[in-house]
Amino acid sequence: MAGKIHSGQGGDLPSTIEKGHMLNLTAAIAVSICNLVYAAVIYLSLHGWLVAHDPGGMQLLIHLIITTPVIVITTIWLYFVTKTTPISAVAWKLNLAAMLIPVMSLQTGVTYYHFDIVGLGIAVITALSLFGLYIKAVVENPAERCK
């Protein structure tokens, strides 16, 4: 079959299963980071930075409608991905900590008490940390050694 690499063929090339695991890891991290960037943009909209400010505050409900379910789904996804890839189990736990983002949005006086800044900080730190864990997993464990 075209595209499949059989064991013993091609030297140290990874098998299709290993490529699939790394592709799954890449997709999970990418979806999670995109969601965190989206959450950061929502927080920035509270001050009119990057995007227009909505005085009604409806953008905070987006954290409940979109951000929260995506965090839950990617946390479960990362939990199972950490079982088959070289990324640390800290990845799914860190992604779960991103649940503080919608929690910060539900607080009374989000901008007055600077809960928006806290939520923005959580989104940025979590996204950068997930990216760092991903890079570490890829650099320290090239595809040839992922089993």
Stockholm file with secondary structure:
# STOCKHOLM 1.0

chainA/1-147         MAGKIHSGQGGDLPSTIEKGHMLNLTAAIAVSICNLVYAAVIYLSLHGWLVAHDPGGMQLLIHLIITTPVIVITTIWLYFVTKTTPISAVAWKLNLAAMLIPVMSLQTGVTYYHFDIVGLGIAVITALSLFGLYIKAVVENPAERCK
#=GR chainA/1-147 SS CTTCCCTTSSTTCCCHHHHHHHHHHHHHHHHHHHHHHHHHHHHHHTTTSSSCCCTTCTHHHHIIIIIHHHHHHHHHHHHHHHHHSSSCTHHHHHHHHTTHHHHHHTSTTTTTTTHHHHHHHHHHHHHHHHHHHHHHHHHHSCTTTCC
#=GC SS_cons         CTTCCCTTSSTTCCCHHHHHHHHHHHHHHHHHHHHHHHHHHHHHHTTTSSSCCCTTCTHHHHIIIIIHHHHHHHHHHHHHHHHHSSSCTHHHHHHHHTTHHHHHHTSTTTTTTTHHHHHHHHHHHHHHHHHHHHHHHHHHSCTTTCC
//
